[in-house]
Amino acid sequence: MRILGIDPGSRVTGYGLIDKEGERLFFIACGVIQPPQNSPFSIILKELYQRLEQLIQLHQPEVIVLEDLFYSRNVRHALNLGHVRGVLMVAAINSGLPVAEYTPLEVKKAVVGYGRADKRQVQHMVKHLLELSTLPQPYDASDALAVAICHAHCLKK
């Protein structure tokens, strides 16, 4: 099963693509979508939508997995992140793909075994679980791979 994990962000959105074959996980690709920051927010949302469509067409995932909203004291940031997640969901659904969601706590627990793990710990476990020779960079990309790994671990065998 090909899984596309997404770590949504209004400035940088990470993506990570893995294949699950039996109990094995295989790295396919990872990176970030980083729209021009001086653009109006509506243009940023359009760019995220279009780039996710391109990733879907290029890699043909079977499911899109998004990291769920986290608690935020900054209401504006939380609202913007909600818009980003909505746009990414619509792009996935318009491509005919199912969407799964996991909280940061669930992702960290599935990947590291500890729900309060920091980004570096997650990054190192992603490297280990996918048998990569280097750490996946930047954190947004390694977090997206962690989201995909979380879903792979939660699938029924």
N, C-alpha and C positions, 0 to 999 in steps of 0.2 A: 504494500500500500504506500502510495506517495503522499506525504503530508507536508503542507506548507504552513509553517508557524509564523505568526505576525506579532511583533511587539509594537503596538501603535504609539505614535508620538506626533505632536503637532509640528515639531521641528525636524525630528528624525524618526522614521519608522523603520524598524529592523525586520528583515525577513530571513527565514531559514528553511531549507528544503531537505527532507530526509526520505529515505525509503525504508520501510519495515518489511523484512522477509523472514517469516517465522519469528524467532526471538532476536534476530540480528538487525541492527540499525546501520544504515549506510548514509554518509554525507553526500549530498548532491550539490548544494550551493547555499551561499548566504551573502548578505550585503545589507545595504540601507537604501531607503528612498528618502532623499533630502531635497524637497522643493526649495526654490529660491526664497530666502527669508524676507526679502523686501516686497514680496508679492502680497496682494490682498488675500485674506484668509479663504475666500471662495475659490481663488485660483489655486491655492495650496491644496484644497480638498479635491479639486478637479484633477490636479497632477497626481495625487495619491490614487485616485480612482483609475486613471489611465495607466499608471505604472503597475498597479496590481493586475489589471486586465492583461497587460503585456507579460507579466510573470506567469500568469495562469496559462496563457497561450503557449509560452515558451516551454514550460516545465510540465504541464498537464497533471497537476496534483488531483488527488481524489477527494481531499477534504482540506478546508481552510480552518486553522485554529488560531483564535485571537486570545491574547491576554486580556482578562477582564479589567474593568475599572478598579483602581485602588482608591483608598481614602485620600482625600486632598483637602487641605485647609484653604487652598486658593480656589474659589468658586469659578472664576473665569477659566483657569487652567482645566478644571474638571469638565466644564461645559465644552471647551474646545476639544478636549480628548474624546468626549462623547460624540461630537460631530465627526471626528476622525474615524472612530470605531464604526459609526453608522455608515459612512461612505465605504469603508472597507468591507463591511457586511453586505451592502448592496452590490458591490462589484462581485463578490463571491457568489451571491445568490443569483445575480443576473447571468453568471457563467454556469449555472446549474449545479453548483457545488454545495454540499452541506457545510454548515459552520458549527464549530464547537468552541467553547469558551472555558478558560480556567483562570482562577485568581492567581496573583503572584505567589501567595502562600502555597496553593496547590502545586504550582510549577516547581517551586523550590523544594518542596517536600518530595515530589516525584523524582527530581533530578539529583538532589544533594542528600535528601533524607532528613533535612532540617528546614522548617518553614521560615526561619529568620536568617538564612544564609545570605552573605553579601554577594555582590555582582562578580567579584573575583573567584569566589568559591564555585559559583554557578558556571562561570567560564571554564574553570579547570575541569569540572565534572563533565561538561559538554565535550571538551577535548578528549577526555578519557573514554567516555561512552561511545563516541563516534570514531575513536582510534585515529585522531588527527595528529599530524606531526607538529603543528603549531596551534597556539590559542586562536580561536575564531575572534576576529576584530571587526568593528568596535563592539562595545558591550551590547549595543542595540541588536546587532546580528547574533551574538552568542545568546542573548535573552530569547530571541525568536527561535533559535534552534532548541533551546530549553523548552519552549512552549510546544514545539513539535514532538520532542522526546516525551514530554508529559503525556501528550495524547497517545503516543505509541504505547506507553506503559499502561495506559488506562483501557486500551482496546481489549476486548475479550479474545482470548487465545483460541 
